[in-house]
Amino acid sequence: MNFINDIKLRYKSGNIVEKLIYINLAIFLFTLFVSVFKDLYRGQMNWVLEWFSLEDSFSSLLTKPWTIITYGFLHADFLHILLNLITLYFIGNLFITYFTQKQLLNFYLLGTFSGGLLYIISHNYFPLFDGKSSILVGASAGISAIFIGITTYIPNYQLKLRFIGFVKLWNLAAIWIGLDILALSGTNAGGHFAHLGGALFGFLYVNQVSDKKIKIWEKIASLFKSKKHLRTVYKSGKKSNLNKSTSLTQQQIDGILDKISKSGYDTLSKAEKDFLFKQGRK
């Protein structure tokens, strides 16, 4: 009982990433438990998968509409859930550093929805799937939405990987997307279409809706305007002093721009924000 109480306490005190991990693990264990009894009684299919996985037809979606979300909490095997939850843990905790926990849940659910929708569309459009039927399970579409969403927001953020060193987030995202594209003609093409559907949602949401993203680009645009004015002013007679001033100002601008690209505009100090505002008005 102490073990169960400890899990309950950890769940209640955990953030949304940890809660999603616990929920996925609990559902996976329950599915395994049902599979054992299904095999004992020579059942045809695990009823959990039958009722909550996503099938590849629109007619099935109409009879079981909840499956376009519930499939995102099911997994095929231990390796499948292990890789997904490891990725969710690291990328999810990075995501909630810049966004809210509610937004992460929205990304997970809406990314799952978008991935499921693209999965069904691809199965009913591409000749590759003619004569084939399948079901979709896994959290990868929701995780892809979170991964590509945070990458769109802070593409130059660097992660330190063992044996490799620092790697920019957009490099990892490019590999993530590239592998899905290369696998579209493979045996799990439908699953990779779902990953791309989730990734597409993450990119479009952050790129089009995020107020913070828009504000950052407005600030950067104002800096480019200020540079143009500075080049015009520095043609005066006091060339050497002005060149020194230009160099110092440019170094400050470059340093602040670098900080914005890595951590976001909101991490700037009041003095740095005032400096950018003054440069933009020159």
C-alpha contacts under 8 A as a table, 3 or more apart, distances in Angstrom:
res1	aa1	res2	aa2	distance
1	M	4	I	5.13
1	M	5	N	6.14
2	N	5	N	5.04
2	N	6	D	5.99
3	F	6	D	5.09
3	F	7	I	6.35
4	I	7	I	5.13
4	I	8	K	6.27
5	N	8	K	5.01
5	N	9	L	6.15
6	D	9	L	5.10
6	D	10	R	6.16
7	I	10	R	5.07
7	I	11	Y	6.07
8	K	11	Y	5.09
8	K	12	K	6.22
9	L	12	K	5.21
9	L	13	S	6.14
10	R	13	S	5.25
10	R	14	G	5.75
11	Y	14	G	5.21
11	Y	18	E	7.12
11	Y	19	K	5.81
11	Y	22	Y	7.07
12	K	19	K	7.95
14	G	17	V	7.73
14	G	18	E	5.50
14	G	19	K	6.23
15	N	18	E	5.43
15	N	19	K	6.26
15	N	101	Q	7.41
16	I	19	K	4.94
16	I	20	L	6.13
16	I	101	Q	5.82
16	I	102	K	7.87
16	I	104	L	7.66
16	I	105	L	7.21
17	V	20	L	5.26
17	V	21	I	6.33
17	V	88	L	7.12
17	V	89	Y	6.33
17	V	92	G	5.89
17	V	93	N	6.70
18	E	21	I	5.01
18	E	22	Y	6.22
18	E	89	Y	7.32
19	K	22	Y	5.12
19	K	23	I	6.15
20	L	23	I	5.06
20	L	24	N	6.10
21	I	24	N	5.23
21	I	25	L	6.14
21	I	85	L	6.24
21	I	88	L	7.85
21	I	89	Y	7.74
22	Y	25	L	5.12
22	Y	26	A	6.05
23	I	26	A	5.15
23	I	27	I	6.21
23	I	73	F	7.75
24	N	27	I	5.26
24	N	28	F	6.08
24	N	73	F	5.46
24	N	74	L	7.04
25	L	28	F	5.03
25	L	29	L	6.17
25	L	81	I	7.94
26	A	29	L	5.25
26	A	30	F	6.18
27	I	30	F	5.04
27	I	31	T	6.07
27	I	73	F	7.06
27	I	74	L	6.85
28	F	31	T	5.08
28	F	32	L	6.27
28	F	74	L	6.38
28	F	75	H	6.50
29	L	32	L	5.06
29	L	33	F	6.21
30	F	33	F	4.99
30	F	34	V	6.28
31	T	34	V	5.13
31	T	35	S	6.15
31	T	46	N	7.73
31	T	48	V	6.47
31	T	49	L	7.99
32	L	35	S	4.94
32	L	36	V	6.40
33	F	36	V	5.35
33	F	37	F	6.91
34	V	37	F	5.41
34	V	38	K	6.11
34	V	46	N	6.72
34	V	47	W	7.91
34	V	48	V	7.72
35	S	38	K	4.85
35	S	39	D	6.12
35	S	46	N	5.81
36	V	39	D	5.31
36	V	40	L	6.32
37	F	40	L	4.91
37	F	41	Y	6.23
38	K	41	Y	5.34
38	K	42	R	5.89
38	K	43	G	4.75
38	K	44	Q	7.62
38	K	45	M	7.30
38	K	46	N	6.33
39	D	42	R	4.77
39	D	43	G	5.93
40	L	43	G	7.68
43	G	46	N	7.29
45	M	49	L	7.43
45	M	50	E	6.74
46	N	49	L	5.47
46	N	50	E	6.24
47	W	50	E	4.73
47	W	51	W	6.05
48	V	51	W	5.46
48	V	52	F	5.87
48	V	53	S	7.66
49	L	52	F	5.32
49	L	53	S	5.01
49	L	74	L	7.78
50	E	53	S	6.19
51	W	64	K	7.57
51	W	67	T	7.46
52	F	66	W	7.38
52	F	67	T	5.04
52	F	70	T	5.57
52	F	71	Y	5.82
53	S	67	T	5.64
53	S	68	I	7.89
53	S	70	T	6.64
53	S	71	Y	4.46
53	S	74	L	7.17
53	S	135	I	6.27
53	S	136	L	5.88
53	S	137	V	5.71
54	L	61	L	7.53
54	L	67	T	5.08
54	L	68	I	5.89
54	L	70	T	7.86
54	L	71	Y	5.64
54	L	116	G	7.31
54	L	135	I	5.42
54	L	136	L	4.98
54	L	137	V	6.80
55	E	60	S	6.41
55	E	61	L	7.17
55	E	120	I	7.69
55	E	134	S	6.35
55	E	135	I	4.54
55	E	136	L	6.36
56	D	60	S	7.57
56	D	119	Y	7.13
56	D	120	I	4.99
56	D	123	H	6.19
56	D	124	N	7.75
56	D	133	S	6.63
56	D	134	S	6.16
56	D	135	I	6.25
56	D	136	L	7.75
57	S	60	S	5.42
57	S	61	L	6.54
57	S	120	I	5.99
57	S	123	H	7.63
57	S	124	N	7.21
58	F	61	L	4.93
58	F	62	L	6.31
58	F	120	I	6.92
59	S	62	L	5.18
59	S	63	T	6.66
60	S	63	T	5.25
60	S	64	K	6.12
60	S	65	P	7.91
61	L	64	K	5.02
61	L	65	P	4.85
61	L	66	W	7.93
61	L	67	T	7.10
61	L	68	I	7.40
62	L	65	P	5.43
64	K	67	T	5.92
65	P	68	I	6.26
66	W	69	I	5.84
66	W	70	T	6.23
67	T	70	T	4.81
67	T	71	Y	5.63
68	I	71	Y	6.24
68	I	72	G	7.86
68	I	112	T	7.26
68	I	113	F	5.63
68	I	116	G	5.63
68	I	117	L	7.40
69	I	72	G	5.81
69	I	73	F	7.93
69	I	109	L	6.63
69	I	112	T	6.04
69	I	113	F	5.74
69	I	116	G	7.81
70	T	73	F	5.63
70	T	74	L	7.23
71	Y	74	L	5.38
71	Y	136	L	6.51
71	Y	137	V	4.76
71	Y	138	G	6.22
71	Y	139	A	7.64
72	G	112	T	5.93
72	G	137	V	6.01
72	G	138	G	4.87
72	G	139	A	4.35
72	G	140	S	7.46
72	G	141	A	7.47
72	G	142	G	7.12
73	F	137	V	7.41
73	F	138	G	6.17
73	F	139	A	5.93
74	L	137	V	5.29
74	L	138	G	5.26
74	L	139	A	7.22
75	H	78	F	7.78
75	H	80	H	6.25
75	H	81	I	5.75
75	H	137	V	5.55
75	H	138	G	4.82
75	H	139	A	7.57
76	A	80	H	6.25
76	A	81	I	7.58
76	A	137	V	6.78
76	A	138	G	7.30
77	D	80	H	5.30
77	D	81	I	6.55
78	F	81	I	5.41
78	F	82	L	6.01
79	L	82	L	4.99
79	L	83	L	6.17
80	H	83	L	5.68
80	H	84	N	6.38
80	H	138	G	7.68
81	I	84	N	5.11
81	I	85	L	5.98
81	I	138	G	7.55
82	L	85	L	5.39
82	L	86	I	6.15
83	L	86	I	5.31
83	L	87	T	6.28
84	N	87	T	5.29
84	N	88	L	6.12
84	N	139	A	6.61
84	N	140	S	6.36
84	N	143	I	7.58
85	L	88	L	4.83
85	L	89	Y	6.00
86	I	89	Y	5.20
86	I	90	F	6.57
87	T	90	F	5.54
87	T	91	I	5.91
87	T	92	G	7.76
87	T	143	I	7.57
88	L	91	I	5.37
88	L	92	G	5.10
88	L	93	N	7.90
88	L	143	I	6.09
89	Y	92	G	5.31
89	Y	93	N	6.08
90	F	93	N	5.49
90	F	94	L	6.42
91	I	94	L	5.12
91	I	95	F	6.13
91	I	146	I	7.27
91	I	147	F	6.10
92	G	95	F	4.95
92	G	96	I	6.42
92	G	104	L	7.37
92	G	146	I	6.86
92	G	147	F	7.74
93	N	96	I	5.36
93	N	97	T	6.55
94	L	97	T	5.27
94	L	98	Y	7.32
94	L	150	I	7.84
95	F	98	Y	5.74
95	F	99	F	5.98
95	F	104	L	7.11
95	F	146	I	7.04
95	F	147	F	7.90
95	F	150	I	5.76
96	I	99	F	4.73
96	I	100	T	5.42
96	I	101	Q	5.80
96	I	104	L	6.85
97	T	100	T	7.72
99	F	103	Q	6.41
99	F	104	L	7.25
100	T	103	Q	5.17
100	T	104	L	6.54
101	Q	104	L	5.08
101	Q	105	L	6.46
102	K	105	L	5.18
102	K	106	N	6.28
103	Q	106	N	4.93
103	Q	107	F	6.13
104	L	107	F	5.02
104	L	108	Y	6.17
104	L	146	I	6.87
105	L	108	Y	5.04
105	L	109	L	6.17
106	N	109	L	5.25
106	N	110	L	5.78
106	N	111	G	7.93
107	F	110	L	5.29
107	F	111	G	5.45
107	F	142	G	6.52
107	F	145	A	5.93
107	F	146	I	5.85
107	F	202	G	6.93
108	Y	111	G	5.24
108	Y	112	T	6.06
108	Y	141	A	7.79
108	Y	142	G	4.07
108	Y	143	I	6.24
108	Y	145	A	6.63
108	Y	146	I	6.59
109	L	112	T	5.06
109	L	113	F	6.23
109	L	142	G	6.20
110	L	113	F	4.85
110	L	114	S	6.06
110	L	142	G	7.12
110	L	198	G	7.72
110	L	201	F	7.60
111	G	114	S	5.08
111	G	115	G	5.99
111	G	141	A	5.66
111	G	142	G	4.34
111	G	143	I	7.52
111	G	144	S	7.29
111	G	145	A	5.04
111	G	146	I	7.80
111	G	197	G	7.15
111	G	198	G	4.16
111	G	199	A	7.20
111	G	201	F	5.95
111	G	202	G	6.90
112	T	115	G	5.15
112	T	116	G	6.09
112	T	139	A	7.13
112	T	140	S	7.87
112	T	141	A	5.02
112	T	142	G	4.48
112	T	194	A	7.92
112	T	198	G	6.13
113	F	116	G	5.19
113	F	117	L	6.19
113	F	198	G	7.69
114	S	117	L	5.12
114	S	118	L	6.29
114	S	141	A	7.79
114	S	194	A	7.46
114	S	197	G	5.24
114	S	198	G	5.46
114	S	201	F	6.59
115	G	118	L	5.27
115	G	119	Y	6.12
115	G	141	A	5.30
115	G	142	G	7.63
115	G	193	F	6.98
115	G	194	A	3.79
115	G	195	H	5.89
115	G	196	L	6.74
115	G	197	G	4.04
115	G	198	G	4.66
116	G	119	Y	4.98
116	G	120	I	6.38
116	G	136	L	7.85
116	G	141	A	7.84
116	G	194	A	5.64
116	G	197	G	7.47
117	L	120	I	5.34
117	L	121	I	6.24
117	L	194	A	7.62
117	L	197	G	7.58
118	L	121	I	4.99
118	L	122	S	5.94
118	L	193	F	6.27
118	L	194	A	5.85
118	L	197	G	5.59
119	Y	122	S	5.30
119	Y	123	H	6.29
119	Y	190	G	5.43
119	Y	191	G	6.93
119	Y	193	F	5.52
119	Y	194	A	5.03
119	Y	197	G	7.75
120	I	123	H	5.18
120	I	124	N	6.35
121	I	124	N	5.25
121	I	125	Y	6.07
122	S	125	Y	5.12
122	S	126	F	5.75
122	S	190	G	7.11
122	S	193	F	7.19
123	H	126	F	6.16
123	H	129	F	5.58
123	H	130	D	7.92
123	H	190	G	6.92
124	N	129	F	7.52
126	F	129	F	6.15
126	F	130	D	7.59
127	P	130	D	5.19
128	L	185	S	7.68
129	F	132	K	5.33
129	F	133	S	7.55
136	L	190	G	7.70
136	L	191	G	6.62
138	G	141	A	7.53
139	A	142	G	5.55
139	A	143	I	6.21
140	S	143	I	4.99
140	S	144	S	5.88
140	S	194	A	7.88
140	S	195	H	5.92
141	A	144	S	5.03
141	A	145	A	6.37
141	A	194	A	5.63
141	A	195	H	4.33
141	A	196	L	7.24
141	A	197	G	6.84
141	A	198	G	4.49
141	A	199	A	7.01
142	G	145	A	5.17
142	G	146	I	6.53
142	G	195	H	7.90
142	G	198	G	5.79
143	I	146	I	5.07
143	I	147	F	6.04
143	I	198	G	7.60
144	S	147	F	4.97
144	S	148	I	5.95
144	S	195	H	6.02
144	S	196	L	7.50
144	S	198	G	5.42
144	S	199	A	4.84
144	S	202	G	7.38
145	A	148	I	5.46
145	A	149	G	5.75
145	A	198	G	4.60
145	A	199	A	4.48
145	A	200	L	7.10
145	A	201	F	6.00
145	A	202	G	4.13
145	A	203	F	7.40
146	I	149	G	5.07
146	I	150	I	6.21
146	I	199	A	7.77
146	I	202	G	6.19
147	F	150	I	5.57
147	F	151	T	6.18
147	F	173	A	7.29
147	F	199	A	7.52
147	F	202	G	7.55
148	I	151	T	4.89
148	I	152	T	6.00
148	I	173	A	6.52
148	I	199	A	5.53
148	I	200	L	7.87
148	I	202	G	5.41
148	I	203	F	5.79
149	G	152	T	5.24
149	G	153	Y	6.46
149	G	199	A	7.52
149	G	201	F	8.00
149	G	202	G	4.18
149	G	203	F	5.20
149	G	205	Y	7.33
149	G	206	V	5.82
150	I	153	Y	5.00
150	I	154	I	6.14
150	I	155	P	7.67
150	I	202	G	7.95
150	I	206	V	7.93
151	T	154	I	5.24
151	T	155	P	4.67
151	T	169	L	5.93
151	T	170	W	5.83
151	T	173	A	6.98
152	T	155	P	5.54
152	T	170	W	7.84
152	T	203	F	6.08
152	T	206	V	6.60
152	T	207	N	6.89
153	Y	206	V	6.63
153	Y	207	N	7.73
153	Y	213	K	6.55
154	I	157	Y	5.54
154	I	169	L	7.61
154	I	261	S	6.38
154	I	262	K	6.28
154	I	263	S	7.06
154	I	264	G	7.14
155	P	168	K	6.96
155	P	169	L	5.49
155	P	170	W	4.89
155	P	261	S	7.50
155	P	262	K	7.80
156	N	168	K	5.27
156	N	169	L	6.00
156	N	170	W	6.53
156	N	261	S	5.99
156	N	262	K	5.59
157	Y	168	K	5.51
157	Y	169	L	5.52
157	Y	170	W	8.00
157	Y	261	S	7.25
157	Y	262	K	4.73
157	Y	263	S	7.08
158	Q	166	F	5.74
158	Q	167	V	5.23
158	Q	168	K	4.28
158	Q	169	L	5.82
158	Q	262	K	7.55
159	L	165	G	7.93
159	L	166	F	5.35
159	L	167	V	5.36
159	L	168	K	6.29
159	L	169	L	6.73
160	K	164	I	7.59
160	K	165	G	5.12
160	K	166	F	4.26
160	K	167	V	6.33
161	L	164	I	5.39
161	L	165	G	5.10
161	L	166	F	6.18
161	L	167	V	7.15
162	R	165	G	6.20
164	I	167	V	7.83
167	V	171	N	6.88
167	V	172	L	7.44
168	K	171	N	5.47
168	K	172	L	6.93
169	L	172	L	5.31
169	L	173	A	6.28
170	W	173	A	4.91
170	W	174	A	6.01
171	N	174	A	5.13
171	N	175	I	6.43
172	L	175	I	5.18
172	L	176	W	6.16
173	A	176	W	4.86
173	A	177	I	6.15
174	A	177	I	5.24
174	A	178	G	5.84
175	I	178	G	4.93
175	I	179	L	6.05
176	W	179	L	5.54
176	W	180	D	6.65
177	I	180	D	5.19
177	I	181	I	6.30
177	I	196	L	7.14
178	G	181	I	5.13
178	G	182	L	6.18
179	L	182	L	5.15
179	L	183	A	6.20
180	D	183	A	5.16
180	D	184	L	6.47
180	D	192	H	5.26
180	D	193	F	7.56
180	D	195	H	7.18
180	D	196	L	7.09
181	I	184	L	5.42
181	I	192	H	7.38
182	L	185	S	7.25
183	A	186	G	5.16
183	A	188	N	7.44
183	A	189	A	6.23
183	A	192	H	6.79
184	L	188	N	7.42
184	L	189	A	4.41
184	L	190	G	7.51
184	L	192	H	6.20
184	L	193	F	6.99
185	S	188	N	8.00
185	S	189	A	5.76
186	G	189	A	5.35
188	N	191	G	5.41
188	N	192	H	6.59
189	A	192	H	5.16
189	A	193	F	6.25
190	G	193	F	5.09
190	G	194	A	6.39
191	G	194	A	5.06
191	G	195	H	6.44
192	H	195	H	4.91
192	H	196	L	6.31
193	F	196	L	5.11
193	F	197	G	6.19
194	A	197	G	4.96
194	A	198	G	6.36
195	H	198	G	5.29
195	H	199	A	6.22
196	L	199	A	4.91
196	L	200	L	5.98
197	G	200	L	5.15
197	G	201	F	6.42
198	G	201	F	5.21
198	G	202	G	6.39
199	A	202	G	5.11
199	A	203	F	6.28
200	L	203	F	5.24
200	L	204	L	6.13
201	F	204	L	5.27
201	F	205	Y	5.93
202	G	205	Y	5.40
202	G	206	V	6.33
203	F	206	V	5.59
203	F	207	N	5.91
204	L	207	N	5.12
204	L	208	Q	5.75
204	L	209	V	7.79
205	Y	208	Q	5.48
205	Y	209	V	5.40
205	Y	210	S	7.01
206	V	209	V	5.57
206	V	210	S	5.01
206	V	213	K	7.27
207	N	210	S	6.49
207	N	213	K	7.04
210	S	213	K	5.33
210	S	214	I	6.61
211	D	214	I	5.17
211	D	215	K	6.25
212	K	215	K	5.14
212	K	216	I	6.25
212	K	265	Y	7.96
213	K	216	I	5.28
213	K	217	W	6.55
214	I	217	W	5.36
214	I	218	E	6.30
215	K	218	E	5.03
215	K	219	K	6.32
216	I	219	K	5.24
216	I	220	I	6.36
216	I	260	I	7.76
216	I	264	G	7.51
216	I	265	Y	6.02
217	W	220	I	5.01
217	W	221	A	6.02
218	E	221	A	5.09
218	E	222	S	6.27
219	K	222	S	5.13
219	K	223	L	6.43
219	K	276	L	7.75
220	I	223	L	5.08
220	I	224	F	6.58
220	I	257	L	7.59
221	A	224	F	5.28
221	A	225	K	6.57
222	S	225	K	5.11
222	S	226	S	6.33
222	S	280	G	5.24
223	L	226	S	5.00
223	L	227	K	6.30
223	L	253	I	7.94
223	L	276	L	7.24
223	L	279	Q	6.96
223	L	280	G	5.77
224	F	227	K	5.14
224	F	228	K	6.60
225	K	228	K	5.35
225	K	229	H	6.75
225	K	280	G	6.88
226	S	229	H	5.26
226	S	230	L	6.24
226	S	279	Q	5.80
226	S	280	G	5.15
226	S	281	R	7.25
226	S	282	K	6.11
227	K	230	L	5.03
227	K	231	R	6.35
228	K	231	R	5.41
228	K	232	T	6.68
229	H	232	T	5.23
229	H	233	V	6.39
229	H	282	K	6.88
230	L	233	V	5.23
230	L	234	Y	6.26
230	L	246	T	7.66
230	L	282	K	7.88
231	R	234	Y	5.46
231	R	235	K	7.29
232	T	235	K	6.10
233	V	236	S	6.60
234	Y	239	K	7.03
234	Y	242	L	6.07
234	Y	243	N	7.27
234	Y	246	T	7.83
235	K	239	K	7.07
236	S	239	K	6.37
238	K	241	N	5.89
238	K	242	L	6.14
239	K	242	L	5.23
239	K	243	N	5.95
240	S	243	N	5.12
240	S	244	K	6.41
241	N	244	K	5.20
241	N	245	S	6.28
242	L	245	S	4.91
242	L	246	T	5.96
243	N	246	T	4.96
243	N	247	S	6.09
244	K	247	S	5.12
244	K	248	L	6.23
245	S	248	L	5.19
245	S	249	T	6.08
246	T	249	T	5.14
246	T	250	Q	5.91
247	S	250	Q	5.11
247	S	251	Q	6.13
248	L	251	Q	5.14
248	L	252	Q	6.36
249	T	252	Q	5.14
249	T	253	I	6.24
250	Q	253	I	5.03
250	Q	254	D	6.03
251	Q	254	D	5.10
251	Q	255	G	6.06
252	Q	255	G	5.15
252	Q	256	I	6.24
253	I	256	I	5.21
253	I	257	L	6.06
253	I	276	L	7.69
254	D	257	L	5.07
254	D	258	D	6.09
255	G	258	D	5.16
255	G	259	K	6.30
256	I	259	K	4.98
256	I	260	I	6.20
256	I	268	L	7.83
256	I	272	E	7.25
257	L	260	I	5.05
257	L	261	S	6.24
258	D	261	S	5.19
258	D	262	K	6.33
259	K	262	K	5.27
259	K	263	S	5.82
259	K	264	G	6.98
259	K	265	Y	7.86
259	K	268	L	7.68
260	I	263	S	5.40
260	I	264	G	4.35
260	I	265	Y	4.99
260	I	267	T	7.60
260	I	268	L	7.54
261	S	264	G	5.99
263	S	267	T	6.40
264	G	267	T	5.88
264	G	268	L	7.77
265	Y	268	L	5.75
268	L	272	E	5.94
268	L	273	K	6.34
269	S	272	E	5.22
269	S	273	K	6.32
270	K	273	K	5.13
270	K	274	D	6.11
271	A	274	D	5.08
271	A	275	F	6.11
272	E	275	F	5.01
272	E	276	L	6.33
273	K	276	L	5.20
273	K	277	F	6.22
274	D	277	F	5.03
274	D	278	K	6.17
275	F	278	K	5.21
275	F	279	Q	6.22
276	L	279	Q	5.12
276	L	280	G	6.10
277	F	280	G	5.14
277	F	281	R	6.48
278	K	281	R	5.27
278	K	282	K	6.67
279	Q	282	K	5.44
